[in-house]
């Protein structure tokens, strides 16, 4: 089966699909059933979820990325220049593993919340534009003003929810609502 026939083609999802396919094969699931599942699989809400395309820019909700490792896979899957909305409660993790991806793919970072010192310290000299805001709605509006046709606006916080929302589900819903209101 060609990767081009997978419903979800990001590196993250291809790796998961390969592992699932191998396990299914070991369990003697018919190859046709495996192929059908891979072609029809739908992404989980709040994990690399395409929300809307507005003025040629794709808005992606990855609110479930509550740690740096999850955001690594999100950034790795970006195929276009990206505006990254990041920020959340993360006092222990290092963002260093994201440096090569940010350098290659990100031209702007919108820091969300009150605890952005590590984001600014790590990426302040790497991207063309960096700004802080305390509201998801404001972050989306700023991303809209910065975005150009063909770019991606990625909401992948790389940290747990702060006082802005109770959980990643609510955080993702607020992001999607803000995008729909543009």
N, C-alpha and C positions, 0 to 999 in steps of 0.2 A: 504494500500500500504506500503510495506516495504521500509525503508530508503535505503537499499542496491540496490534498483532499481532506485534511483534518479540518474540523470546524474551528478549532483554536490553534493558531500557528505560531504563537510566541515560543521562544526557547524554553521558558518555564513550563508551558503546557505540553510541548513536544516531549520533554523529558518525562513528565508525568504520564503522558499517553504511552510512551515506550515501556515504562515500568508496569503500567496497568495491562498493556497488551501481553507482555511477557508472563505476568501472573495469570492472566486469563488463558493463555495458551497452555501453561502448565496444568491448569484446572480443566483442560480439554474443552474449553468453550469453542464453538465453531468459528472459524476464521471469518465467515460472512457476518456473523453476529458482532464480532469485534470490529470489523470494518464499518458496519452500520452505526455502531456506537460512537466510533471516532469521528464519523462524518456528521453526526447529529448532536454531539455533545454541546451543551450550553454552559457558558461560564457562570460561575457563582456570583451572586450580587455582591458588590463592593470589592471585587478582586479583578482588576484590569477590565472593568465594565465600561464599554463604550456608551456614553450618555447621549451626546448629540454632536453633529458637525455644524458649526456656525461660521459663516464667512470663510469656509474652507479650512477651518481649524477644528480638529477633533478633540473633544473633552472626554477624559478618561477618569473614572472613579476607582481609585485603588485604596479606599479608606481602610480596608482590612490590613493594609501594610502598617502594622503597629510596631515594627522594628526595622532596623537598618538592613538586615538580610532580605526581608520581603521587598523592601524598596530597591535593593540591588537587582532583583529579578524583574521588577517593573521597569526600571531604567534600562536594563539590558534589552528588554523587548521593544523599546522605542525605536522606530525606524525613521522618524523625522526629527528635526530640531524641536526641542521640548522646552516648555515653560513648566517648571516644577513647583507645585505648591506643597510645602513641607512644614513640619513642625508638630510638636506634641511633647508630652512628658517623657524625656529620655535623658537621664542624668548619668548613666553609666556607659552607654555604647559610644563607640568611636565611628565617625563618618568617613574615616580614611579609605575604607574599601570602596567607597562610592566615587572617589576622586577621578579615576580614569574615565568612568562613565559620564560624570558631570562635565569633565573637560571635553569629552568627545560630543556629547549630545545636548547639553543644557545651555541655553543662552540667558536664562533669567530664573531666579529663585524668589518666590514669594514666601516669606517666613510667617507662619500662622501661630498665634498664641504669644505667651509671655516669656517663654524659655528658649530663646533663639541664639544665645551667645555662642554655643558650639557650632551651630550651622553657619553663622556669620564668620566665625574664626576659621572654619575649615574651608569655606567656599567663597568668601568675600573677594579674594583676588583671582578667582577662577572664572566667574561668570561676568557678563557685561552689565547685568542689572540685578540688584538685590534690594528688596524692600520688606518691611515688617508691617503686619496688620493683626488685629485682634478678632476679626470676623471672617467667617467663611464666605459670606456674601461679598464683602469688600475684596477678598483675595480673588474671587472669580471675576469681579468687575475689573480689577487691575490686570489680570491675565487676559481678559478680553481686549483691553486697550493695547496691551503689548503684543498680542498674537498677530501673526501674518498667515496668509493662506498657505496651507500645507504643513503648518506646525501642529504640535500636539500640546494640549494643556493637561498635565498629569497631576492629579491629586493623590499623592502617595506620601503620607505624613512621616513615616519612619520613626514614629513614636506613639506611645499610648495617648489616649484622650486626656485632655486637661480639663479645666473647668468650662470649656466651651460646649461640650456635649457629654452625655453619660457613657456612651459606648461608640464603637466604630460604625454600627448600623445607623445610629442617629446622625453621626458625623457625615456618613456617606449620603444619607437622605437630604441633609442640608446642602451638601455640595450639589447634588442633582437638581434640587429645587432652585438654587441660585443660578445654575446654568440655564434652566428652563425659563428663568425670568429675564434673561439677557435680551 
